[in-house]
């Protein structure tokens, strides 16, 4: 069993990355990977099932993908009943964590999750896809799984699997999808300009940092007041952002804030006290393209922020750069 566990652990990071992109939920991804382990251990106890495992990595990926497909099909019903807008659970890590020089967490599984900067923007647009499209796109376009194996996962033909991936690709690259192309340096410059502009309270200054078609999405899960639909356009988003983040400047003594990586992309983690006296935690992710913010994703659902790393007394507003 120890040898089995060692073999599986060598694949865990990749499986977690696959499941995270498919499901948009770290907790659901971990559950899917754990179920994959249980099926792996069960298969090795059965000689007939063990004979089917010719290539371990491929077998585990296929098994995990099938589990994720079942979860996605049931998740559609849950998402339809979700109060307000939905955003994925953010994977948050401090900047410069561990000995790595790229700012990502040193744990191999964490690094696998952030390969190619997952980004909230990608996870959000993947929600547009049907379960089969999402599985086909993630397996082929992100992890280069052959279409023959994808067809086996989906129970369809190679041709149909190719078509599903192509439709998904068109949806992911549609003109109305927020663009995120910025490298870490550009992300930092734009985010610093955004914070400075919100502190100033000047809408004109903030509009210089926002793309004309910027979108603001907030997920409170019904726990706090939040816009039930996306806020669209630079003027509307600018006014909304001034109202939200401008309060941090007015009540800076009661606000904690830190620059963090949100799904591998620079963002903000904040803590404050809501107007009704309840503590509130926020994780804000940004999509940046050509020096401007194309999307702001504000997660304040406490059920999705339970595992955040704690902020300390040194994490005041505005955040330290």
C-alpha positions in Angstrom: 0.0 0.0 0.0 2.9 2.3 0.7 4.2 1.8 -2.8 0.7 2.5 -4.2 0.5 5.7 -2.2 3.9 6.8 -3.4 3.0 6.3 -7.1 -0.3 8.1 -6.6 1.3 11.1 -4.7 3.6 11.6 -7.7 0.5 12.2 -9.8 -1.6 14.1 -7.2 -0.5 17.6 -8.3 -1.5 17.1 -11.9 -4.8 15.5 -11.0 -5.6 18.4 -8.7 -4.8 20.8 -11.5 -7.1 18.9 -13.9 -9.9 18.8 -11.4 -9.5 22.4 -10.3 -9.9 23.7 -13.8 -12.9 21.4 -14.5 -14.8 22.1 -11.3 -13.8 25.7 -10.3 -13.8 24.6 -6.7 -10.7 23.6 -4.7 -12.7 21.6 -2.2 -14.6 19.7 -5.0 -11.3 19.1 -6.8 -9.7 17.6 -3.7 -12.8 15.4 -3.2 -12.5 14.2 -6.9 -8.8 13.4 -6.4 -9.5 11.5 -3.2 -12.2 9.5 -5.0 -9.7 8.8 -7.8 -7.3 7.4 -5.2 -10.0 5.1 -3.8 -10.8 3.8 -7.3 -7.1 3.3 -7.9 -6.6 1.3 -4.7 -9.7 -0.7 -5.5 -8.6 -1.4 -9.0 -5.2 -2.8 -7.9 -7.0 -5.1 -5.5 -8.8 -6.7 -8.5 -6.6 -8.6 -10.9 -8.9 -8.0 -13.9 -9.1 -4.3 -13.2 -5.4 -4.1 -12.5 -4.7 -5.5 -16.0 -6.4 -2.5 -17.5 -3.9 0.0 -16.0 -1.2 0.0 -18.6 -0.2 3.6 -18.2 -0.7 4.9 -14.7 -0.8 8.7 -15.5 -3.3 8.2 -18.3 -5.5 5.9 -16.3 -5.6 8.3 -13.3 -6.4 11.3 -15.5 -9.2 9.4 -17.3 -10.7 8.2 -14.0 -10.4 11.7 -12.4 -12.0 13.3 -15.5 -15.0 10.9 -15.3 -15.5 11.8 -11.7 -15.4 15.5 -12.5 -17.8 15.0 -15.4 -20.4 13.5 -12.9 -19.8 16.4 -10.5 -20.2 19.0 -13.3 -23.5 17.5 -14.4 -24.9 17.7 -10.9 -23.4 21.1 -10.3 -25.4 22.7 -13.0 -28.6 22.2 -11.0 -26.9 23.6 -7.9 -25.6 26.7 -9.7 -29.1 27.5 -11.1 -30.3 27.8 -7.5 -27.3 29.8 -6.4 -28.2 33.2 -4.9 -26.8 36.0 -7.1 -23.6 35.7 -9.1 -21.2 32.7 -8.8 -17.4 32.8 -8.6 -15.0 30.0 -8.0 -13.4 29.4 -4.7 -10.1 31.3 -4.8 -6.8 29.6 -4.2 -4.8 32.3 -2.3 -1.2 32.3 -1.4 1.2 35.0 -0.2 3.6 36.6 -2.6 7.1 35.1 -2.6 6.0 32.1 -0.6 8.8 29.6 -0.1 12.1 29.5 -1.9 10.7 29.8 -5.4 11.6 32.9 -7.4 8.4 33.2 -9.3 6.2 34.0 -6.3 4.2 30.8 -6.3 3.8 28.5 -3.3 6.6 25.9 -3.1 4.3 22.8 -2.7 4.3 20.8 -5.9 0.5 20.4 -5.9 0.0 24.1 -5.4 2.4 24.9 -8.2 0.6 22.4 -10.5 -2.7 24.2 -9.8 -1.1 27.5 -10.9 0.6 26.2 -14.0 0.2 28.9 -16.8 -1.6 31.1 -14.2 -5.0 29.5 -13.9 -6.6 32.9 -13.2 -10.1 33.6 -12.0 -11.0 35.0 -15.5 -10.4 31.6 -17.1 -12.3 29.7 -14.4 -15.3 32.1 -14.8 -15.5 31.7 -18.5 -15.3 28.0 -18.2 -18.6 28.2 -16.4 -20.2 29.1 -19.7 -19.5 25.7 -21.0 -21.5 22.5 -20.8 -20.0 19.7 -18.8 -18.8 17.8 -21.8 -17.4 20.9 -23.5 -15.5 21.8 -20.4 -14.0 18.4 -19.9 -13.0 18.2 -23.6 -11.4 21.7 -23.5 -9.5 21.2 -20.3 -8.2 17.8 -21.1 -7.1 18.7 -24.7 -6.2 22.4 -24.7 -4.7 22.6 -21.3 -3.3 19.1 -20.6 -2.8 17.8 -24.2 -4.8 14.6 -23.6 -5.4 12.8 -27.0 -9.0 13.0 -28.3 -9.2 9.2 -28.4 -8.9 9.2 -24.6 -11.2 12.2 -24.2 -13.8 10.3 -26.3 -13.5 7.4 -23.9 -14.1 9.7 -20.9 -17.2 11.2 -22.5 -18.5 8.0 -24.0 -18.5 9.4 -27.6 -16.5 9.4 -30.8 -13.2 11.1 -31.5 -14.9 13.4 -34.0 -17.6 14.4 -31.4 -14.9 15.1 -28.8 -13.0 17.3 -31.3 -16.2 19.3 -32.0 -16.9 19.7 -28.3 -13.4 21.1 -27.7 -13.7 23.4 -30.7 -17.0 24.9 -29.5 -15.5 25.4 -26.1 -12.5 27.1 -27.6 -14.7 29.5 -29.5 -16.6 30.3 -26.3 -13.4 30.9 -24.3 -12.0 33.3 -26.9 -15.3 35.1 -27.7 -15.0 38.9 -28.0 -17.0 39.5 -24.8 -14.7 37.4 -22.6 -12.5 39.6 -20.4 -8.9 39.4 -21.5 -6.0 38.7 -19.2 -2.5 38.9 -20.9 -0.5 40.9 -18.3 2.8 39.6 -16.9 3.4 40.0 -13.1 5.2 43.3 -13.6 2.3 44.8 -15.5 -0.2 43.4 -13.1 1.6 45.1 -10.2 1.7 48.5 -12.0 -2.0 48.4 -12.9 -3.1 47.2 -9.5 -1.1 49.9 -7.7 -2.6 52.5 -10.0 -6.1 51.1 -9.2 -5.6 51.4 -5.5 -4.2 54.9 -5.8 -7.2 55.9 -7.9 -9.7 54.5 -5.5 -8.0 56.3 -2.6 -8.1 59.6 -4.5 -11.9 59.3 -4.9 -11.5 60.8 -8.4 -13.6 58.9 -11.0 -11.6 60.4 -13.9 -8.3 59.0 -12.5 -9.9 55.6 -12.0 -11.2 55.5 -15.5 -7.7 55.7 -16.8 -7.1 52.2 -15.3 -10.3 50.6 -16.5 -10.9 49.1 -19.9 -14.1 50.6 -21.6 -15.8 47.2 -21.5 -14.6 46.2 -18.0 -16.9 44.0 -15.9 -17.3 43.7 -12.1 -18.6 40.4 -10.7 -19.3 39.9 -7.0 -20.2 36.7 -5.2 -21.6 36.9 -1.7 -23.5 33.7 -1.7 -26.4 35.6 -0.2 -24.5 36.4 3.0 -23.9 40.1 2.3 -25.6 42.6 -0.1 -24.1 42.3 -3.5 -25.1 43.2 -7.1 -27.2 40.3 -8.5 -25.9 41.0 -12.0 -22.5 41.9 -13.4 -21.7 45.7 -13.4 -20.7 46.6 -17.0 -18.7 49.4 -18.5 -16.0 51.7 -17.2 -18.2 54.4 -15.8 -20.5 52.1 -13.9 -17.7 49.9 -12.6 -15.6 52.9 -11.7 -18.4 54.4 -9.5 -19.1 51.0 -8.0 -15.4 50.4 -7.2 -15.1 53.9 -5.6 -18.0 53.1 -3.4 -16.6 49.7 -2.4 -12.8 50.3 -2.2 -13.1 54.0 -1.3 -14.6 53.0 2.0 -11.3 51.2 2.8 -9.6 54.6 2.6 -12.2 56.3 4.8 -12.0 53.6 7.4 -8.4 52.5 7.0 -7.8 52.0 10.7 -10.3 49.1 10.6 -9.2 47.6 7.3 -6.6 44.9 6.8 -5.3 44.3 3.2 -2.5 42.3 1.6 -1.3 41.7 -1.9 -1.7 38.0 -2.7 -1.8 35.6 -5.6 -5.3 34.7 -6.5 -5.2 31.5 -8.7 -1.7 32.6 -9.6 -2.6 36.2 -10.5 -1.9 39.3 -8.4 -4.9 40.3 -6.3 -6.1 41.6 -2.9 -7.1 39.9 0.3 -8.9 42.2 2.7 -10.6 42.0 6.1 -13.0 44.6 7.5 -16.2 45.1 9.6 -19.5 45.2 7.7 -21.9 48.1 8.5 -24.0 45.6 10.5 -21.1 44.7 12.7 -20.2 41.4 11.1 -16.6 40.7 10.1 -16.2 40.4 6.4 -13.4 39.0 4.3 -12.8 39.7 0.6 -10.6 38.3 -2.1 -10.5 40.4 -5.2 -9.0 39.1 -8.5 -8.2 41.2 -11.6 -7.9 40.5 -15.3 -5.5 42.9 -17.0 -4.8 43.5 -20.6 -2.8 46.3 -22.3 -2.3 48.2 -19.1 -6.0 48.3 -18.1 -8.3 46.2 -16.0 -10.8 44.2 -18.0 -12.5 42.4 -15.1 -12.8 42.6 -11.3 -13.9 39.5 -9.5 -14.9 40.1 -5.8 -15.4 37.0 -3.7 -17.0 37.7 -0.3 -18.9 34.5 0.3 -17.6 33.3 3.7 -18.2 29.7 2.8 -15.6 30.0 0.0 -13.1 31.8 2.1 -12.8 29.6 5.2 -9.2 28.5 4.4 -7.7 31.9 3.8 -4.3 32.6 5.3 -4.7 35.0 8.2 -3.9 38.7 7.9 -1.9 40.5 10.6 -1.6 43.9 12.2 1.0 44.9 9.6 -1.4 44.3 6.7 -3.0 47.8 6.7 -4.7 49.8 4.0 -3.4 50.7 1.5 -1.5 47.4 1.0 2.3 47.5 1.0 3.9 47.2 -2.4 
